[in-house]
């Protein structure tokens, strides 16, 4: 059985705003739909050999995300409260593994992803204002730092406002994604394009799919953000329902947008388009009516909106992990406090401040974009797989649940753990250096974990 503190839904903060199942579905969907879907379809196409393998990679990624969502929905019922994955690992394995997750989530997973998204947003904002302009590295970095600082201030302001802002942005992002799908439906299909000679797949068969799954899972990553703010839920059922609903909506949207991109650009066109594949698809759809350049600008603006939404998610949910760590004595004490507006102010500053510092330290962000992606995926799935094992342990301990259980859990939970291991193997196989750097940062947290006191 869990302790009274662990079973407390809102961690004793009754004045915090209450989030509904719809709010949670928006946090989940907002955590997934970032910038990945606007450039990874081209990356995935480069790693496979044909359209069938491309779509299969996205289908497999979607199924894995759905299974993972079910696992986390049950975990949210068994271990309610702020902190999400940190609380699950802490409940099942103790303070050291939990600290390592919180350490990695703070220093690698969230900060790295936030840097990727912010730079991508600035680049596409330039495409809206002045297409073809390339910013100097110092200007790109400065603009990205300013944006992260602005969203840090927004989330310091309060959970109530950031929640409404999040919901509006998620709806706008879904509209942008489905807008490209509708363009594909009403356009004449792929334009005539010469096959790309500069892009080659990384292998065939199973090896190609293994390499393709890495960027796919980066695009599907983020659905685990919902449980981080579970302490503000109206009920544990709201968290579980929100997780599942948010993932299902995004899986359908992602499959639709990949079909649309292939329809508009063709497989070779999708492979050669690179990081602007979404923009090129919109341009291809509107070129027949003389609006190709306008289509590029409109879609670039949609990408900026999407990036804004995910940036807000990164500074809304992850600080609650630091807050949960502080309540267990595993982070700075000041992160324990929550403002009257439901915001862990110190934790928000800690998350945003480190993201800014990491962005400045990397300097040449454009050159390291792919490495950040692969490093984030490796570390993220290391701990998501551990959460699958955590659910198995909590079941064996008969830790009570709100009633939700993973259907066919005896099969799907182990399958999720095995899939997580395969994703990690794929990361090491295809991108060993960034994966090992991410893993090394986790290991470097071990001495700090061993000397931390525990209030639990």
C-alpha positions as CSV (number, residue, x, y, z in Angstrom):
1,X,0.0,0.0,0.0
2,X,1.1,3.6,-0.6
3,X,1.6,6.2,2.1
4,X,-0.9,9.0,2.7
5,X,1.4,11.4,1.0
6,X,1.8,9.2,-2.1
7,X,-2.0,8.7,-2.4
8,X,-2.7,12.5,-2.1
9,X,-4.0,13.6,-5.4
10,X,-2.9,17.2,-5.2
11,X,-0.1,16.8,-2.7
12,X,-2.0,18.9,-0.1
13,X,-2.2,21.9,-2.4
14,X,-6.0,22.4,-2.5
15,X,-5.8,25.9,-3.8
16,X,-4.1,24.8,-7.1
17,X,-6.2,24.9,-10.2
18,X,-7.9,21.7,-11.1
19,X,-7.4,20.2,-14.6
20,X,-10.0,18.1,-16.4
21,X,-9.6,15.1,-18.7
22,X,-9.7,17.5,-21.6
23,X,-7.0,19.6,-20.1
24,X,-4.8,16.5,-19.6
25,X,-5.5,15.4,-23.2
26,X,-4.2,18.8,-24.3
27,X,-1.1,18.6,-22.2
28,X,-0.4,15.1,-23.6
29,X,-1.2,16.1,-27.2
30,X,0.7,19.4,-26.7
31,X,3.7,17.4,-25.4
32,X,3.7,15.2,-28.5
33,X,2.9,17.6,-31.3
34,X,6.0,19.8,-31.4
35,X,8.3,20.3,-34.3
36,X,9.3,16.7,-34.8
37,X,6.4,15.9,-37.1
38,X,7.3,18.8,-39.4
39,X,10.9,17.5,-40.2
40,X,11.1,13.8,-39.2
41,X,8.9,12.5,-42.1
42,X,11.9,13.3,-44.3
43,X,14.4,11.8,-41.9
44,X,12.4,8.6,-41.6
45,X,12.1,8.4,-45.4
46,X,15.8,8.7,-45.7
47,X,16.3,5.6,-43.5
48,X,13.9,3.3,-45.3
49,X,13.7,2.0,-48.8
50,X,10.1,2.6,-49.9
51,X,6.7,4.1,-49.0
52,X,5.5,0.9,-47.4
53,X,8.4,0.9,-44.9
54,X,7.9,4.6,-44.2
55,X,4.2,4.1,-43.2
56,X,5.0,0.9,-41.3
57,X,7.6,2.8,-39.2
58,X,4.9,5.3,-38.2
59,X,2.3,2.7,-37.6
60,X,4.7,0.8,-35.3
61,X,5.6,4.0,-33.5
62,X,2.0,4.9,-33.0
63,X,1.2,1.4,-31.6
64,X,4.1,1.7,-29.2
65,X,3.0,5.1,-28.1
66,X,-0.6,3.8,-27.5
67,X,0.7,0.9,-25.4
68,X,3.0,3.2,-23.5
69,X,0.0,5.5,-22.9
70,X,-2.0,2.6,-21.4
71,X,1.0,1.7,-19.1
72,X,1.2,5.3,-17.9
73,X,-2.5,5.6,-17.5
74,X,-2.4,2.7,-15.0
75,X,0.6,4.1,-13.3
76,X,-1.1,7.4,-12.8
77,X,-3.9,5.6,-11.0
78,X,-1.5,3.6,-8.8
79,X,0.8,6.5,-7.9
80,X,-1.1,9.7,-8.1
81,X,0.3,13.2,-7.5
82,X,2.8,15.5,-9.1
83,X,6.0,14.1,-10.6
84,X,4.9,11.4,-13.1
85,X,7.8,9.2,-14.0
86,X,9.8,10.3,-11.0
87,X,7.1,9.1,-8.6
88,X,6.7,5.8,-10.4
89,X,10.4,5.0,-10.3
90,X,10.7,6.2,-6.7
91,X,7.7,4.1,-5.6
92,X,9.0,0.9,-7.4
93,X,12.8,1.2,-7.0
94,X,13.7,3.8,-4.4
95,X,15.4,7.2,-4.3
96,X,18.6,6.5,-6.3
97,X,17.0,5.4,-9.6
98,X,14.3,8.1,-9.1
99,X,17.0,10.8,-8.6
100,X,18.8,9.6,-11.8
101,X,15.6,10.0,-13.7
102,X,15.0,13.5,-12.4
103,X,18.6,14.4,-13.0
104,X,18.4,13.2,-16.6
105,X,15.0,14.7,-17.2
106,X,16.2,18.1,-16.0
107,X,19.7,18.1,-17.6
108,X,19.2,16.1,-20.8
109,X,15.6,15.2,-21.8
110,X,13.7,18.4,-21.3
111,X,16.5,21.0,-21.8
112,X,17.8,19.3,-24.9
113,X,14.3,19.0,-26.4
114,X,13.5,22.6,-25.5
115,X,16.6,23.7,-27.3
116,X,15.8,21.7,-30.4
117,X,12.2,23.1,-30.6
118,X,13.2,26.7,-29.9
119,X,15.8,26.9,-32.6
120,X,13.4,25.2,-35.1
121,X,10.8,27.8,-34.2
122,X,13.1,30.8,-34.8
123,X,14.2,29.3,-38.2
124,X,10.6,29.0,-39.3
125,X,9.7,32.4,-38.0
126,X,12.3,33.8,-40.3
127,X,10.7,31.9,-43.2
128,X,7.4,33.6,-42.4
129,X,9.0,37.1,-42.4
130,X,11.8,36.8,-44.9
131,X,12.0,33.4,-46.8
132,X,15.5,32.2,-47.6
133,X,17.2,34.4,-45.0
134,X,19.8,32.6,-42.9
135,X,20.5,34.0,-39.4
136,X,24.0,34.2,-38.0
137,X,24.6,31.7,-35.2
138,X,24.8,34.5,-32.6
139,X,21.5,35.9,-33.6
140,X,19.8,32.5,-33.7
141,X,21.1,31.7,-30.3
142,X,20.1,35.1,-28.8
143,X,16.6,34.9,-30.2
144,X,16.2,31.3,-28.9
145,X,17.4,32.4,-25.4
146,X,14.9,35.3,-25.4
147,X,12.0,33.0,-26.3
148,X,12.8,30.4,-23.6
149,X,13.0,33.3,-21.1
150,X,9.6,34.6,-22.2
151,X,8.0,31.2,-21.7
152,X,9.7,30.8,-18.4
153,X,8.1,34.0,-17.2
154,X,4.7,32.9,-18.6
155,X,4.7,29.8,-16.6
156,X,6.0,31.6,-13.5
157,X,2.8,33.7,-13.8
158,X,0.5,30.8,-13.0
159,X,-0.9,27.4,-14.0
160,X,-4.4,28.7,-14.7
161,X,-3.3,31.0,-17.6
162,X,-0.7,28.6,-19.0
163,X,-3.4,25.9,-19.0
164,X,-5.8,27.9,-21.1
165,X,-2.9,29.0,-23.4
166,X,-1.9,25.4,-23.8
167,X,-5.4,24.3,-24.8
168,X,-5.8,27.0,-27.4
169,X,-2.4,26.2,-28.9
170,X,-3.1,22.4,-29.1
171,X,-6.3,23.0,-31.0
172,X,-4.4,25.4,-33.3
173,X,-1.7,22.7,-33.9
174,X,-4.2,20.0,-34.7
175,X,-5.8,22.4,-37.1
176,X,-2.5,23.1,-38.8
177,X,-1.7,19.4,-39.2
178,X,-5.2,18.6,-40.6
179,X,-4.9,21.6,-42.9
180,X,-2.0,20.0,-44.7
181,X,-4.0,16.8,-44.9
182,X,-6.9,18.6,-46.5
183,X,-4.5,20.2,-49.0
184,X,-3.4,16.7,-50.0
185,X,-7.0,15.6,-50.4
186,X,-8.0,18.4,-52.6
187,X,-4.8,18.8,-54.6
188,X,-3.8,16.8,-57.6
189,X,-1.3,14.6,-55.8
190,X,2.5,14.5,-56.1
191,X,4.2,16.8,-58.5
192,X,6.7,15.5,-61.1
193,X,10.1,15.2,-59.3
194,X,13.3,13.6,-60.2
195,X,14.5,10.9,-57.7
196,X,16.9,12.2,-55.2
197,X,20.5,11.2,-55.8
198,X,22.0,12.7,-52.7
199,X,19.9,10.8,-50.2
200,X,20.4,7.1,-49.5
201,X,18.7,4.8,-47.0
202,X,20.8,3.4,-44.1
203,X,19.9,-0.2,-44.8
204,X,17.2,-2.6,-45.6
205,X,14.5,-4.6,-44.0
206,X,14.5,-4.8,-40.2
207,X,17.7,-2.7,-39.9
208,X,16.1,0.1,-41.9
209,X,13.0,0.0,-39.6
210,X,15.2,-0.1,-36.5
211,X,16.9,3.1,-37.6
212,X,13.7,4.7,-38.7
213,X,12.0,4.1,-35.3
214,X,14.4,6.5,-33.6
215,X,13.2,9.7,-35.2
216,X,9.6,8.4,-35.2
217,X,9.7,8.0,-31.4
218,X,11.2,11.4,-31.1
219,X,8.1,12.7,-32.9
220,X,5.8,10.7,-30.6
221,X,7.7,11.6,-27.5
222,X,6.1,13.8,-24.9
223,X,3.0,11.8,-24.0
224,X,4.6,11.1,-20.7
225,X,4.3,14.8,-19.7
226,X,0.7,14.6,-18.6
227,X,1.3,12.7,-15.3
228,X,3.9,15.2,-14.3
229,X,1.1,17.6,-13.3
230,X,-1.2,14.9,-12.1
231,X,-1.4,16.5,-8.6
232,X,-3.6,19.2,-10.2
233,X,-6.1,16.7,-11.6
234,X,-9.8,16.8,-10.7
235,X,-9.4,13.0,-10.3
236,X,-7.0,10.2,-11.2
237,X,-9.5,9.1,-13.8
238,X,-9.1,12.4,-15.5
239,X,-5.4,11.8,-15.8
240,X,-5.8,8.3,-17.2
241,X,-8.5,9.3,-19.7
242,X,-6.5,12.4,-20.8
243,X,-3.4,10.3,-21.5
244,X,-5.2,7.8,-23.7
245,X,-7.3,10.3,-25.5
246,X,-4.4,12.7,-26.2
247,X,-2.2,9.9,-27.7
248,X,-5.0,8.4,-29.9
249,X,-5.7,11.9,-31.4
250,X,-2.0,12.4,-32.2
251,X,-1.4,9.0,-33.6
252,X,-4.3,9.5,-36.1
253,X,-3.1,13.0,-37.0
254,X,0.5,11.8,-37.6
255,X,-0.5,8.9,-39.8
256,X,-2.7,11.3,-41.8
257,X,0.1,13.9,-42.2
258,X,2.6,11.3,-43.4
259,X,0.1,10.1,-46.0
260,X,-0.5,13.7,-47.0
261,X,3.3,14.4,-47.4
262,X,3.8,11.3,-49.6
263,X,0.7,12.2,-51.6
264,X,2.0,15.8,-52.2
265,X,5.7,15.2,-52.7
266,X,6.1,11.5,-53.6
267,X,8.4,9.2,-51.7
268,X,11.6,10.6,-53.3
269,X,10.4,14.2,-52.8
270,X,9.8,13.5,-49.1
271,X,13.3,12.0,-48.7
272,X,15.0,15.0,-50.4
273,X,13.0,17.8,-48.7
274,X,14.9,17.6,-45.4
275,X,13.9,19.7,-42.5
276,X,11.5,21.8,-44.5
277,X,9.4,18.8,-45.7
278,X,6.2,20.2,-44.3
279,X,6.7,23.6,-45.9
280,X,7.6,22.0,-49.3
281,X,4.4,19.8,-49.1
282,X,2.3,22.9,-48.6
283,X,4.0,24.7,-51.4
284,X,3.5,21.7,-53.7
285,X,-0.2,21.7,-52.9
286,X,-0.7,25.4,-53.7
287,X,1.7,25.8,-56.6
288,X,-0.9,24.8,-59.3
289,X,-3.0,27.8,-58.3
290,X,-0.1,30.2,-58.1
291,X,0.1,30.3,-54.3
292,X,3.2,28.2,-53.6
293,X,5.2,30.9,-51.8
294,X,2.2,31.9,-49.8
295,X,1.7,28.3,-48.8
296,X,5.2,28.1,-47.6
297,X,4.8,31.1,-45.4
298,X,1.4,30.0,-44.0
299,X,2.7,26.6,-43.1
300,X,5.9,28.0,-41.6
301,X,3.7,30.1,-39.4
302,X,1.8,27.0,-38.4
303,X,5.1,25.3,-37.5
304,X,5.9,28.3,-35.3
305,X,2.5,28.0,-33.5
306,X,3.2,24.3,-32.9
307,X,6.6,25.0,-31.6
308,X,5.2,27.7,-29.2
309,X,2.8,25.1,-27.8
310,X,5.5,22.5,-27.1
311,X,7.7,25.1,-25.5
312,X,4.9,26.0,-23.2
313,X,4.5,22.3,-22.3
314,X,8.2,21.9,-21.6
315,X,8.0,24.7,-19.0
316,X,4.5,23.8,-17.7
317,X,4.9,20.0,-16.8
318,X,8.6,19.2,-16.2
319,X,9.1,21.7,-13.3
320,X,6.6,19.6,-11.3
321,X,9.1,16.7,-11.5
322,X,11.6,19.0,-9.8
323,X,8.9,19.9,-7.3
324,X,8.2,16.2,-6.6
325,X,12.0,15.6,-6.2
326,X,12.2,18.4,-3.7
327,X,9.4,17.0,-1.6
328,X,11.4,13.7,-1.4
329,X,14.5,15.7,-0.4
330,X,16.2,15.0,-3.7
331,X,16.3,18.6,-5.1
332,X,16.7,22.1,-3.8
333,X,14.2,22.8,-0.9
334,X,12.9,25.9,-2.5
335,X,11.4,23.8,-5.3
336,X,8.9,22.4,-2.8
337,X,6.9,25.6,-2.6
338,X,4.0,26.2,-4.9
339,X,2.5,29.7,-5.5
340,X,-1.2,30.5,-4.9
341,X,-1.6,30.2,-8.7
342,X,-0.5,26.6,-8.6
343,X,3.0,27.2,-9.9
344,X,6.3,25.8,-8.5
345,X,8.1,29.0,-9.2
346,X,11.6,28.0,-8.3
347,X,11.3,24.8,-10.2
348,X,10.1,26.7,-13.4
349,X,13.2,29.0,-13.1
350,X,15.4,26.0,-12.6
351,X,14.1,24.2,-15.7
352,X,14.1,27.3,-17.9
353,X,17.4,28.6,-16.6
354,X,19.3,25.4,-17.3
355,X,17.7,25.1,-20.8
356,X,19.1,28.6,-21.6
357,X,22.5,27.7,-20.2
358,X,22.6,24.4,-22.2
359,X,21.6,26.3,-25.4
360,X,24.4,28.9,-24.9
361,X,27.0,26.2,-24.1
362,X,26.2,24.2,-27.2
363,X,26.6,27.4,-29.3
364,X,26.4,25.8,-32.8
365,X,22.9,24.4,-32.2
366,X,22.2,23.8,-35.9
367,X,25.2,21.4,-36.2
368,X,24.1,19.4,-33.1
369,X,20.4,19.1,-33.8
370,X,20.5,15.5,-34.9
371,X,22.7,14.5,-32.0
372,X,20.4,16.2,-29.5
373,X,17.5,14.3,-31.0
374,X,19.2,10.9,-30.7
375,X,20.6,11.6,-27.2
376,X,17.1,12.7,-25.9
377,X,15.4,9.6,-27.3
378,X,18.0,7.2,-25.8
379,X,17.7,8.6,-22.3
380,X,14.0,9.1,-22.4
381,X,13.3,5.5,-23.4
382,X,15.8,4.2,-20.9
383,X,13.5,5.5,-18.1
384,X,10.2,4.8,-19.9
385,X,11.2,1.1,-20.1
386,X,12.0,1.3,-16.4
387,X,8.5,2.6,-15.8
388,X,7.1,-0.5,-17.5
389,X,9.1,-2.6,-15.1
390,X,7.9,-0.4,-12.3
391,X,4.2,-1.1,-13.2
392,X,5.0,-4.9,-13.0
393,X,6.6,-4.4,-9.5
394,X,3.7,-2.3,-8.2
395,X,1.2,-4.9,-9.4
396,X,3.1,-7.6,-7.6
397,X,3.0,-5.5,-4.4
398,X,-0.7,-5.1,-4.8
399,X,-0.5,-1.3,-4.8
400,X,-4.1,-0.1,-5.1
401,X,-5.4,1.5,-8.3
402,X,-8.3,3.7,-9.3
403,X,-9.7,0.8,-11.3
404,X,-7.9,1.3,-14.7
405,X,-5.7,-1.6,-15.8
406,X,-3.9,-2.1,-19.0
407,X,-6.0,-4.5,-21.1
408,X,-4.0,-7.7,-21.8
409,X,-1.5,-6.3,-19.4
410,X,0.4,-9.6,-19.0
411,X,1.3,-9.3,-22.7
412,X,1.4,-5.5,-23.4
413,X,3.4,-4.4,-20.4
414,X,6.4,-6.8,-21.1
415,X,6.0,-5.9,-24.8
416,X,6.4,-2.2,-23.9
417,X,9.6,-2.9,-21.9
418,X,11.0,-5.0,-24.8
419,X,10.1,-2.3,-27.3
420,X,11.8,0.3,-25.1
421,X,15.0,-1.8,-25.1
422,X,14.9,-2.1,-28.9
423,X,14.5,1.7,-29.2
424,X,17.6,2.1,-27.1
425,X,19.5,-0.5,-29.1
426,X,18.5,1.3,-32.2
427,X,19.8,4.6,-30.8
428,X,23.2,3.0,-29.9
429,X,23.4,1.2,-33.3
430,X,22.6,4.2,-35.5
431,X,23.9,7.1,-33.3
432,X,26.3,5.7,-30.7
433,X,28.0,8.9,-29.8
434,X,25.0,11.1,-28.8
435,X,23.4,8.1,-27.1
436,X,26.5,7.4,-25.0
437,X,26.8,11.0,-24.1
438,X,23.2,11.0,-22.9
439,X,23.9,7.8,-20.9
440,X,27.1,9.2,-19.5
441,X,25.2,12.2,-18.1
442,X,22.9,9.7,-16.3
443,X,25.8,7.9,-14.8
444,X,27.4,11.2,-13.7
445,X,24.4,11.7,-11.5
446,X,25.1,8.6,-9.5
447,X,27.5,10.3,-7.0
448,X,25.0,13.0,-6.4
449,X,22.2,10.5,-5.9
450,X,24.2,8.6,-3.3
451,X,24.8,11.7,-1.2
452,X,21.3,13.0,-1.3
453,X,19.2,12.8,1.8
454,X,15.7,11.5,1.6
455,X,12.6,12.9,3.3
456,X,10.4,9.9,2.3
